[in-house]
Amino acid sequence: MKLGSKCITVILGLAALAGLTVATSLPVAAVSTSAFRDPVAIALDHAGHLWVVNNGKLGVTELDASTGSVLRVINAKADDFNGAVGVAVLGNYVWVLSSGFEYHNGTTSAGTVTELNAITGSLVRVINLKAHGVTGLSGVSADPRHVWVTADGGAQVVELSNSSGSVVHFYRLGKNLSANGTGIITTGTRVWIPSPSVSLGVVERSAVTGDWIRTIIPTMREVPPGGGPKAPTYLGPHFVTADAHYVWTANGGGTPSTKLLGGSVTQIEPATGAIIRDIGTKADRFQNIKGIVSDGTHVWVVNGSDYYSNGRRGNSITELNASTGSLVRVIELHQGIYSSPSGLVSNGTDVWVVDQGGGVSGTGCVIELKASTGAVVRVIGA
């Protein structure tokens, strides 16, 4: 079945049921075709509003999570959006990262953090990190004290005061010079920063003092390509999430059963930094992972590639049990070449996925899933 780019039909891959797939017709929420322009990240606030950042020049789209309706599109010149890549929400404030476009040397043309009032949508301030020599922004997370921003492929971290927007501290963990996506998560007491660079690992810091606590190195022992005894292979964590019990990283490298391009997930005990398990089988169908989030019951992983390998491909969501890491199901999103899911958020009841290539004109959409079943609730922007 050819679906094209309109996000009209979803193939629900129930991997837990012997590979059974179910075709589902999608309820569609009517949205202006100008509501999205290459959406890449999404966050949910306490009022039940979704904040979608568009990497194109559209800025930020605010949605009502309960209905899927567009509340407003924020894109004033003063907001200084320039290739938005990340978003975080805490209380009545929203922080949006802009990185512009990437140069050949790995740096980017912008490095700004735009703070918005979540109630009115008005501009609070724009923090110019490029003026401090920081570009290549990719991940952002906020706690009651600070806003934490990753840059340079996780090699730099900027700690901002969320009350004044001032720079509290810069942390240079290495020199990666990569604008590739990396994430960050703060729980208010701890901050975890993943990096695909083997010299950096997952760095854990105190969210109160900023002090380094430990570095965690997710590895998998496997036989080298040329043969010989098993040796540790760095899994290259890009994204991270945390719930009340565990920290989870989404890795660029795969386990031996998924090979190099497969991707994997690492489950970490936050109190000790001990690695509980590395997760990655052909059934999990990890591929070019673009994001990860845990709602405390399930862990949701975005597979964002159209690349086929051994019967597996991306453009899907893998759902894992948040206690055991076992596979619950794989939800196939699209078969169209224009589909490209990138970010997601969950409140435990529903899951919202942003798709850069979906929608009526191929400029993007948001797919809402039922967390308990993986069934599609609606497609916003189809």
HUHU-V284838 format. One record per backbone hydrogen bond with DSSP energy under -0.5 kcal/mol. CO is the residue of the C=O (numbers start at 1). NH is the residue of the N-H. If there is no record, write none. Layout:
co=CO nh=NH
co=CO nh=NH
//
This chain:
co=1 nh=3
co=3 nh=6
co=8 nh=26
co=10 nh=12
co=10 nh=24
co=11 nh=13
co=11 nh=332
co=12 nh=14
co=12 nh=22
co=13 nh=15
co=13 nh=330
co=14 nh=17
co=14 nh=19
co=14 nh=20
co=15 nh=18
co=17 nh=20
co=20 nh=14
co=22 nh=12
co=24 nh=10
co=27 nh=379
co=28 nh=30
co=29 nh=381
co=32 nh=35
co=37 nh=56
co=38 nh=55
co=41 nh=53
co=43 nh=51
co=45 nh=48
co=48 nh=65
co=49 nh=45
co=50 nh=52
co=50 nh=63
co=51 nh=43
co=51 nh=53
co=52 nh=61
co=53 nh=40
co=53 nh=41
co=53 nh=55
co=54 nh=59
co=54 nh=84
co=56 nh=59
co=56 nh=84
co=59 nh=54
co=60 nh=62
co=60 nh=74
co=61 nh=52
co=62 nh=71
co=62 nh=72
co=63 nh=50
co=63 nh=65
co=64 nh=67
co=64 nh=68
co=69 nh=64
co=72 nh=62
co=73 nh=75
co=74 nh=60
co=76 nh=79
co=77 nh=80
co=82 nh=100
co=83 nh=99
co=86 nh=97
co=88 nh=95
co=90 nh=93
co=92 nh=118
co=92 nh=119
co=93 nh=90
co=94 nh=116
co=95 nh=88
co=96 nh=114
co=97 nh=85
co=97 nh=86
co=98 nh=112
co=99 nh=110
co=101 nh=109
co=103 nh=106
co=107 nh=103
co=110 nh=136
co=111 nh=129
co=111 nh=130
co=112 nh=98
co=113 nh=115
co=113 nh=127
co=114 nh=96
co=114 nh=116
co=115 nh=124
co=115 nh=125
co=116 nh=94
co=116 nh=118
co=117 nh=121
co=122 nh=117
co=125 nh=115
co=126 nh=128
co=127 nh=113
co=127 nh=129
co=129 nh=132
co=129 nh=134
co=130 nh=133
co=133 nh=135
co=135 nh=152
co=136 nh=152
co=136 nh=153
co=139 nh=150
co=141 nh=148
co=145 nh=162
co=146 nh=143
co=147 nh=160
co=148 nh=141
co=149 nh=158
co=150 nh=138
co=150 nh=139
co=151 nh=154
co=151 nh=156
co=152 nh=155
co=155 nh=173
co=155 nh=174
co=156 nh=151
co=157 nh=171
co=158 nh=149
co=158 nh=160
co=159 nh=168
co=159 nh=169
co=160 nh=147
co=160 nh=162
co=161 nh=165
co=166 nh=161
co=166 nh=168
co=169 nh=159
co=171 nh=157
co=171 nh=173
co=183 nh=194
co=185 nh=192
co=189 nh=207
co=189 nh=208
co=190 nh=187
co=190 nh=188
co=191 nh=205
co=192 nh=185
co=193 nh=203
co=195 nh=237
co=197 nh=200
co=197 nh=201
co=201 nh=195
co=201 nh=203
co=202 nh=216
co=203 nh=193
co=204 nh=213
co=204 nh=214
co=205 nh=191
co=206 nh=210
co=211 nh=206
co=214 nh=204
co=216 nh=202
co=216 nh=218
co=218 nh=235
co=220 nh=222
co=220 nh=233
co=222 nh=231
co=224 nh=227
co=229 nh=224
co=231 nh=222
co=233 nh=220
co=235 nh=253
co=236 nh=252
co=238 nh=183
co=239 nh=250
co=241 nh=248
co=245 nh=270
co=246 nh=243
co=247 nh=268
co=248 nh=241
co=249 nh=251
co=249 nh=266
co=250 nh=238
co=250 nh=239
co=251 nh=264
co=255 nh=258
co=255 nh=259
co=259 nh=262
co=261 nh=288
co=263 nh=255
co=264 nh=251
co=265 nh=279
co=266 nh=249
co=266 nh=268
co=267 nh=276
co=267 nh=277
co=268 nh=247
co=268 nh=270
co=269 nh=272
co=269 nh=273
co=274 nh=269
co=274 nh=276
co=277 nh=267
co=279 nh=265
co=281 nh=284
co=281 nh=285
co=281 nh=286
co=287 nh=305
co=288 nh=304
co=291 nh=302
co=293 nh=300
co=297 nh=322
co=298 nh=295
co=299 nh=320
co=300 nh=293
co=301 nh=303
co=301 nh=318
co=302 nh=290
co=302 nh=291
co=302 nh=304
co=303 nh=315
co=303 nh=316
co=305 nh=314
co=309 nh=312
co=312 nh=309
co=315 nh=333
co=315 nh=334
co=316 nh=303
co=317 nh=319
co=317 nh=331
co=318 nh=301
co=318 nh=320
co=319 nh=328
co=319 nh=329
co=320 nh=299
co=321 nh=325
co=326 nh=321
co=328 nh=16
co=329 nh=319
co=330 nh=13
co=330 nh=332
co=331 nh=317
co=332 nh=11
co=336 nh=339
co=340 nh=356
co=343 nh=354
co=345 nh=352
co=349 nh=371
co=349 nh=372
co=350 nh=347
co=350 nh=348
co=351 nh=369
co=352 nh=345
co=353 nh=367
co=354 nh=342
co=354 nh=343
co=354 nh=356
co=355 nh=365
co=358 nh=364
co=359 nh=362
co=363 nh=38
co=365 nh=355
co=366 nh=368
co=366 nh=380
co=367 nh=353
co=367 nh=369
co=368 nh=377
co=368 nh=378
co=369 nh=351
co=369 nh=371
co=370 nh=373
co=370 nh=374
co=375 nh=370
co=378 nh=368
co=379 nh=29
co=379 nh=381
co=379 nh=382
co=380 nh=366
co=381 nh=360
//
